[in-house]
């Protein structure tokens, strides 16, 4: 398919029906045999998924204040993708897209939703996930970090969705505390040596906000990210002699701001840093800017440990590393964060919860030594739904026909690929929104709960990356085609309806 970066290209394709309502409801496809993978060449997969990390939060994507040497090394030794989109604008629905290969108009989970007593709205038992498919291909499968797609014992629990081993936070709410009193090892609740305390509270009245002792009640002995990373490395060691899929959905840098003192020390005093005493959610911190930076650098350290272990075991040329994030960074100094100071969203408009670029465009780095040429940058438009067919193709398998993802394995391996026809997003939260990207054109419908007939805003990302100028009035034909395509790609959900369903 040709480039559709101009209005003329768009109208030419629209006239042929390619972008019209006759488009197949799902656009999943593979590369038609371009990638040949022998059984013995199937790569191990280490998929690192950050939590609320912005497009500009790592050095190789422009970050100047926070050190990320190991992530930057992955980029130098692999490929950066500058136009990669998370599955959605918040945690659970984004992860659902990643694991199922279905975009938000078809995916089962379309927003965050609690399930008592612990966990989130569960995936159905018969959901086809990338973990189940890779397990059928002979992969050992492990997930280490934050789940959020079904509580312990539910149909959506990780050990019922294709993972041989899970260790970490099952529940997103529990994951608001980096010193929890428990984690989960598959279906076994593991008690930790940490005191029980609420993850949302203010500094007590009368406490000195500049005294470290005032914050002693918001810490513990066992820092969950360290424990989780250790279990992930054990999984690598245990499965070094067969292909493995290690899904590493870390909680970093999601709130609350908590990090061990040895990591915090690197950034203390580096910038003006007023204490956060509470009032905007989550936990107080005496140096919130330093804490945010330290959390990301400590994660980078753990990624370095994984890279070193893979090299030590002689697996570098048999292991595919992926690094990305589930949605954009935070807004309005929520929980003490200062993403404006760090320029976490880079040049993009919007933050977490938004379908503007800053809420869903994420850094993506892929390294596979000996197979992916080093130091490359790709501007191919890709999304979380593309990972299921991509990983299946790289492992020599074939994805199901009903996925929305398009394998970009050929791009990874230096082949030429046609551009993605379109990329669709919808989100029932934050006022309810829809978005679609076709070539360099981006359409957004916002605040649909307030106005189910909200007009479509149109942006030319090639010339207006910050989505500052709505040009819908100048291109009514493009707007009309986008609205048709949005309607075609949205299948109503009784659990997560859009206004008007």
N, C-alpha and C positions, 0 to 999 in steps of 0.2 A: 504493500500500500504506500502511496506517495505521501510526501510531506503535506500537512494541512495547516501550515502556519499563517497563510494569508486568507483573506476573505474569498478571493477567486477560487483557491483550492477547495475551500469549504463548500462553496456553492456548487462546484463541479461534482463533488462527491455526493452532496445532498440530492442533486438532480438524478443520480444513478440509483438512489434509494439506499445507499450504504449507511447513511446516517439517519434515515427516516424510521418511521414506526414499524417498518417491516423487518428491521434488524432482528436477528435471532435474540431471544431473551438472554441467552448466555453467550459469551464470546470466548470461552476457553479454547485454547489450541496449544499444540506443541510445535516444535520446529520442523516437523515432518521428516525426522530421521537425520537431521543435520548433525546432531551430536551422537557419536558412537561411544558407548561406555562398556568396556568389558567387565565381567563380574569381578575380576581381581582389582580393577581400577576404581570401583565404587568408593567415593570419598567418605571419610568420616565428616560429620557436620557439627560444627559448634556455632550455634545461633544465639548471639548476645543481643537481648532486647532490653534497652534502657526504659526508664519510667519517667515521663515528663521531661526528657532531655530535649533541648531546643536545637534547631538547625545550626546555630552558631556556637554551641557549647563545647565543641572540641577543636583543638588547634588546627587540624587539617581542613576545617570548614570555617576558619577565620577567628577563632577564639584567641584573645591576646593575654588574658589574665589568668586563666586556669591551665595548669600543666596536664597534658594528656600524651606523654611520649609513646606509650605502647599503642594506643589507638592510632596515633600519627604514623607509627611504624607499620601497622597493618595497611594503612592507606598507601604508604610509600612502596610497599611490597605487593600491592594488589590494585584494585580498581575502586575509584570513588564514583558514586552516582549522585548527580546534583539535582535530580528531579524525581525523587522517590517519595511515595506517599504512604503514610500509615493507613491502617484499615479504617480508622475512624478518629474522632476528636477526643475520645476518652478511653479509659483502660479496657474494660471488658469487651465492648463491641469491636475494638481494634484488634484484640487478640483472637476473637472469633474469626474475623476475616483472615488473619494470618494462618490459623490452623486449618481452616476449611476450604480456602481458595474461593470463597463466595463473597462478592462485594456486599455492602450494607443494604442494598435493595433486595437481596436474596438471603442474606445470612439470618440465622435464627436469633442470635443475641444482637440487639441494636442499640442498647444503652446500658449503663450501669444500673443494677437493681439488687437490693439486699435480699437475702434468704435467711430466715432465722433457723437455728440459733447462731449459725456461723457460715458465711459463704455468700455466694451470689446466685442469681437465677441460673439454673443448670442447663447445659447442653443436653439434648435428648440422647438416649443410649445408642441409637443407631446413627449418630452423626459420623460422617466419614472425615477423618482428620489426617493430616500429613503424618502424624506419629503412627496411626494404624496402618497406613499404606507403606511406610518405610519398615515397619515391623514385619509386614508380609514379605518384604524384600530381604529379610534376614538381618535387619538392623537391631542392635540393642538400643532402647529408647529411654532417655532420662530427662526429667524436667526439674530444675533447681532454681527456686526464687518465688515469685508471686503468681498465683494461678488465676482466680477470679471468675471461673466459668462453671462453678458448681461446687457446693459444699461437701464436706467429708461424708461418704456414704451415698451421695446422690448420683444420679445418672451422669452428671457432668464432672465428677471427680477425675483427676488426672489418670489414676490407675484404671479407670473405665473408659478412657479416651485414647488409649494406645500407648501409654507410658509404663514401662516396666518398673520404673522407680521415680518417685517424686519426693523431694525434700524442700520444705520452705513454708511460706505462708499460703494456706489455701484461700483465706479471706482477705479482700482488699482493705477492709476496715481495720482488721488486726494489723495489717502491714503499715498503718500510719505510725506505728511505734517500732523503732529499730532495736529496742530492748524489750521484746515481748516476753510474756511468761511461758509461751509455748510456741512450737512450730509443729509441722506435720511430716511424718515419714510414711509415705503412702497413706494408709488409713489409721496409723498409730499416732496418737497425740504425744509429743515429746516435751516434757517439762524442762524449762530453762532456769538457770540460777539468776533470775532477774526479779525485782520486786514488781508487784502489780500496781500500775498507775495509769490514769487516763491519758490518752494521747492528744487531748484538746483541753487546755487549761491556761490560765494566766499566771504570771509570777505572783506569789503571795503578797498581799499588802504589807508594806514596811520593809520588804526585802531589798537589799542593795542591788540594782540591776547590773552593776559593774563588778560585783564580787562573784568569782566562780563558784563559791560555796552556795550561793543562792540557787544554783541550778542542779545541785546534787541529787535532788529528788527525781530528775528527769533522765536518769541514766541507770545503768546496771552493769553486771559483770560480763555478760555474753552478748556481743554485738552480732546480730543476726546475719548481716551480709558476710561476715568472716566465716561463720559456721557453714553457711550455704555454699560459699566458694570452696571450702575445704571438701565438702561432700561431692561437689562437681568434679574436683580433681580426682577424688577416689573413684568416681565413675569412669573417668578416662583411663585410669590405671587398670581397673577391673576388666575393661573391654578393649584393651589395646590390640588384641589379636583378632578382632572381628570388626566389621563396620558398626559405627555407633552414631546416633543422633542425640546430641546434647543441646537441649533447649534451656537457655539461661536467661529467664526473664527477671533481671535484677530489679529491686525497688528503687535504686538510685537514679536520679536525685529527687524522687518524690518526697514530699513532706511526710513527717516532721524533720526539721533540721537537727540531726543528731549524728555525731561522729566522734570516735575516740580521740582523746587529747593528743596522742602522738601524731595523728594526721592533721588535727587542727593547728598544731604548732607551726606548720609550714606557712600558714597564711595569716596568723595573728599579727596585727599591726601593719600589715602591708598596705591597707587602705583605711580611710575613715570608715568606721563601722559602729553605728549606734545600736545598742542592745534592743532586741525585740522582746517586749514584756508580755506579749499576747494581745488578744483583742481582734486579731484577723485570722483566728483559727490555729489549730495545732499547738505546738509547744514553744515556750520562750527559749531564747538563746542569747548569750551575751555578745556574740560576734556573728551575726547571721550571714554576712557576706563571706567571711572566712569559712564558716561551716559549709555553705553551699559549694564553694570551690574545693574544700577538703574532701567532701563526699565524692565528688567526681574524680579527683586525683586518686583517692583510695580505690575506687572501682577500677581505674586505669591500672593501678598496681596489680589488682587481682587478674585482670586480663593478661598482663605481662607474665604472671605466674603460670597461667594456662598455656600461653605461647611457649614459655620455657619448657614446660612439662611435655608438650607435644614434640618439641625438638629433641628433648632428652630421650624420649621413647622411640625416636626415629620415624615419627609419623608426619613430619611437616609436609611432604609431598603427597600425602594421602589424606590431608585434612583441609576442609573448606571452612574458613572463618567468615562469619557474617556479623556486622555490627550496625545496629540501627536503634530507633526509639518508637514507642507506641503512640505518641502524640506530642504536640508542641509544649512549650514551657508555660509557666504560670504567669499570672497577671496581677496588677494592683498590689504588689507586695503581700500576697496571701501567705500567711504563716511565717512572715519575716523574709521571704525571698525578695531579691532585687534583680529580676531578669533584665530590667532596663540597664542597670549598671554593667552587667556582663554582656549586654547585647545578645541575649540568648537566642532570640529569633532571627538574628542577622538582619537582612534588609526586608524581612517579610512582615506582612500585616496579619494581625490576629494572634491569638494565644490558645492554650488548651481550651477545649470545648467549642472552638470555632472551626468552621469549614473554610475560612480564608486560609491562605497559604501558611501562615505562621502556626496554625493549629494542626496541620496535617502533613506539611512537607518536612521530611526528616533527613538527617545525614544517613548515608548508606555506604558502607565499605565492605568489600568482599575480597578475601585473599585465598588463593589456592596455589601454593608454590609449585612451579613447574608446569602449571596448566593455564593460569591467568597471568598474562604479562604484567610486569610490575609498573607502577607509576602512571597508570592510565586514569582518565576521567571520561565518564559517559554522561551525556545529557538525555539519554533515553528516558521517557516517562514510564515509570514502573510503580507498582503498588503491592501492598501486602498479599493480595489475592494471587499475585504472580509467583509467590514462593512455592506453593504446593506443586504446580506443574514444573517449575524450574528444578526443584530438588528431586522430584521423581525422574525427570529426564536425565539429570546428572548421575543418578543412581542406576540408570538403565531401565527404568520402569515407565509405565504409561499412566497418566492421571485419568480420573473419571471424566466422562464427557460433559457432566453438568456443572463444571466449575467455571468461574468467570475469569480466572487467571490465564495469562499468556506466558509460557516459558520464555525467559530471556537467557537461557543457557547459551545459545549461540553468541549473544553479545558478550557474555562473560569470557567465552573462548575465542574471541576475535573475529567472529563471523558477522556478516551484514544481516540486519533484520529490518523488516518493514516497521514503521512507527506503530505504536498502539493506537487503535481506532478512537478510543475514548476511555475515560476513567470517571466512574460515577461514585458519589458519596451522598449519604443521608445520615442525619443524626437527630434522634428524637429529643435530646436534651438541649439545654441552653436556648430555649425558645423555639426549637425545632427548625431544621435547616436542610436544604438540598444543595448539592454542588456538582458540577460536571466540567470536565476538561476535555477539549478536542483540539489537538495541535497546541497552539499557543493561546487559544481562546479559553477563558475560564468563566463559567456562569455560576452565580450564587443566588439562592433564594433564602432569605433569613427571616426570623421571627414569624414563622408560619402558624404558631399557636395564636398569636395575636391577630394575624391576617392570613387565613389559608390561601388567599389569592394574591399573596405578595408578589410583586413583579420580580423578574429576573434581572439581576445586575450583571453586566458583561465587562470583562477586563481583558486587555491585550497584554499577556504576561511577558511577551518578548520586549515590549517597550514600556511596561508598567508593572514591574515585578512586585511593587508594594501595593498593588490593587488600590490605587489612589483615585483613579478616574473611571467612572462608570460610563461606558460608551454604548450602552444598550440602545439609546435613542437613535444612534447613527447606523445601527446594523439590525433592523427589525427582522430581516430574513434569518440571520444567525440565531437570534433570540427564539424565533418560532421553531427552528429545527432543534434547538437545545431543549425546549419545553417538551417537544414530542418525545425526544430521547429519554428525558427524565421520567416521563409518564410510563414509557415502555420498560424502563429498568426497575421501577418500583413495584414489587409484589407486596400487596397489603399483608400486614402481620396483626393478628388479634392481640398479641402480647405487646407489640411496640408499634402502634398505629401512627401514621401521619394524619394530621387534620384533613378531614374529608374522606378518609378510608371507609 
